[in-house]
Amino acid sequence: MNAARLPDKIERLLADFVNRARDIYRDELVSIILYGSAASGEFSARHSNVNIAVILRDTSLANLSRIAPLLNKYKFRPLKVIFFTEIYIKNSADVFPIEFLDIKENHKILYGSDLLAGLKIDIKNLRFQCEQELKSKILSVKRVYLAGMNDPDLDKLLLKFFTSSLHVLRNILRLKKGSAAYLKGEILDGIAVEFHIDISGMKKILAAKTADRRLPRKDAAALFNSFVNDLEKISDIVDGL
């Protein structure tokens, strides 16, 4: 992990959530894990989610309803919380290799034991999920672009799809070379080197995102087109991996 200190406000929010979750579940609480950009050092107060995995011994709806009043408090709405059992994690790593690899490699234990440290994930399941998600992403991007091509907020749609595509691109790199960086710029550089693709369009999208800069609709439309073209080139390559 390459974790950097989070804003004090977020640190206090996390500490408060952990203490309250412990009070609610006590011995039923196995661990609380921070993951994603908040754990990797790329957190942006404006754009990033604060992703948390809570591992309980029982995740039935009846048991989860005990924490619902806490999650529904306005104060805790910035937190994106998912709930697992230890058994669910062990039995689902083959179905969601991208998600669990990303969490395993970029996480911070806020409470309890590190259940991810010894989690084994079979890479053979990774190619199928990468191909499936990438092709689904391409279809979704085209549909949304056609519906919103005249929208003045077209750039916001572009940034949303670009960001959600990065975790797939990262794991496609893993398929090709066995490992992949987490930082967004390094992912794009790796795609360019390993697949011999001109990713200048995606670099421009990343630059706009990093600078929190709005794009004129004409520029957003052009970058949408180059982005789709890049994803289709990568998809064709993944078919042959």
N, C-alpha and C positions, 0 to 999 in steps of 0.2 A: 504494500500500500504506500501511497505517497500523500498521506493525509496532511492537510494544513489546518490551522486553527480556524474554527467556524466563528462567525460573528457572535459576540457575547449574548445577544438576544436569543439566538438559536441554541447556544450551549445551555442557557438557563431553561429554555423550553424543554430540551431533551432531558435535563436533570429532573425537572418537575414531572414530566411524563413517566420516567422510570420509577420515581418514588411513588407516584399514584398507582401505577400498574402493579407494583410490588404490594401495596396496601390492599389492592383488590384481590389478587390471586395468591399471594403468599407462596406456599410450597408447590402450588400448581404451575407457577411460572418457572420455565426452564432457562430461558435467555431472551435478551433483547439485543438486536443487532442493527446497527446503522450501516447502510450500504449505498452504492451509487456515488454521485458527484460529491455528496456531503462527506463521504469517506475517502474519496480519491484525491481531494485537493483541488477540484475544479468547480467548487460550489459557487453559484451566482445567486445573490439574494433576490434578484429580479426574475431569473428564469429557472432556477433549479428547484426540484422537489426535495423534501427531506424524507427519504425513504427509510422505513423501519420495518424489520421483520420481528414479530413477537412469537416465540415458540412456547406453546402451552402443552400441558398433558392432555387437554381436552379442548377441541375447537368446535364443539357442537354449537348450534345457534343459541341454545339455552345458556351455555356458558359464556359465549361471546357477548350476549346481551348485558352481562354484568359490567362491561367496559364501555358500552355504547354511550351512556351519558357523558363520560369523559371525552370520547372522541367527537361528540357533537358540540362540545363547548367551542365557542368562537376562537378562543386562545389556541386550541390544538388543531385547528383546521389546516395549518401549513404542513402538518405531518401526514404522510401517506403510509398508512399502516396495513400490513398484511399479516395473517395469522397462519402458522404452521404447527403441526406436531412433528416430533422427531421421526416418527414412522413415515409421515407424508414426505418429508425431505428425502429419506432414503429410497422410498418407492417411486419418486417422481423425477429423480435426476436424469433418468433415461428419456423421459418425455419432454422435459424442459432443460436441455443441456445448456443452452445459451444463457438463460436466466440464472441458473445455479452456478455456472462458471463465472459469470460477471459478479455475482454476489460473493462467491468464494474468494475471488482475487482482489476485491475492493470492499472490505468491510471493517467495521470496528465494533468490538463487543462493549455494549453499554452496561450489560448486566448478565451474570451467569456464565455458562460454559460455551466454548467455541465448537459448536456442532459441525461447522463447515470445514474445519481444519483437516479432518480425515475423510471427508466426503469424496468418494470415487465416482468419476463421471466418464463414461465410455465415449470416446471421440467419434466412434462410428455412427452414433446417433446425431452427431452435430451437423453433418452435411445435409441430411434430410430436412432438419428444422431450418437451416440457413436458406436452402433453396425454397422451401415452402413460404417462409416469411418474406423473403425478397420478392418473389413473384406476386404474393398478395399485396405487398407494399406498392409495387408498380401499378397494379390495377387500381388501388385506392388513390394513389397520386393522380392518375389520369382522370378518375371520376371527379375528384374534388377540384382539380384544375378547371375542368370543363364547366362545372357548376359555378365556380367563383372567378373565372378569368377576367371579369370586369369589376371585381370587388376591389375597392381602394386598399383593403387590408390583405391583398394577395400575398404580400411579403410575409405576413404573420403565418399564413398557411404553409408557405414554403419553409420557413424556419422550423415549424412544428414537424413536418415530415422529414426534413433533413436530420433533426435531432433524434427522432425515433428510429432512423435508419442506421445510425452510427453503431449501435450495439450489434446489429446484424453484420455490418461491414467488418467490425472488429473480429468477429468469430469466423468470418470467411477468411480473413488473414490467418487465423489460427489453423484453419484447415490446410492452407497453402504452406505455411512455414513452421507450424507447431507451436507458435506463441504469437502474442499480439500485444501491443501497447494499449493503454487505456486512454491516454490523453488524445483529444479530438484531432489535433494537428498531426500527431504521430500516426494515427489511424489512416488519415488521408495520404500521408507520405508513403506509408506502407502499401496502400492500394496502388498508388502510382508506380512504385518500384516493382512489386510482385506481379502486377497484371498489365504493366506497360500501357496505362491509361492516362490520358491528359485530364487531370482533375482540377484544372484551373477554375472551372465553374464552381465546384464544391468548395474550393479555397475561398472564393469570393463570398459564398454564403456563410462560411464559418467566420470570415472577417467581419461581416455585418452583424452576425450574432454576438461575437466577442465584444464588438464596440457598441452593441445595443443601438445600432444605426438602422433607421427605416430605409427601405428601398422604394424608389419610384415604381409605379405599377409596370411600366414598360420594362425596366430592368428585372423586376421580379418575374415577369412572364418569360423573359429570355433565359433566366437562370433556372426556372421551372423546366423548360425544355431541355437544357443541357443536363440537368439533374436526372431527368427520366432517361435520357440517352445513356448516361453513365451507368445507371442502375441496370439497364437492359444489357449493356456490354458485360457487366460483371455477372449478371444472371446467366448469360451464355457460357461464360467461363466456368461458373460453378457447376453447370451441367456436366462438364468434363472432368471434374475433380474426383 
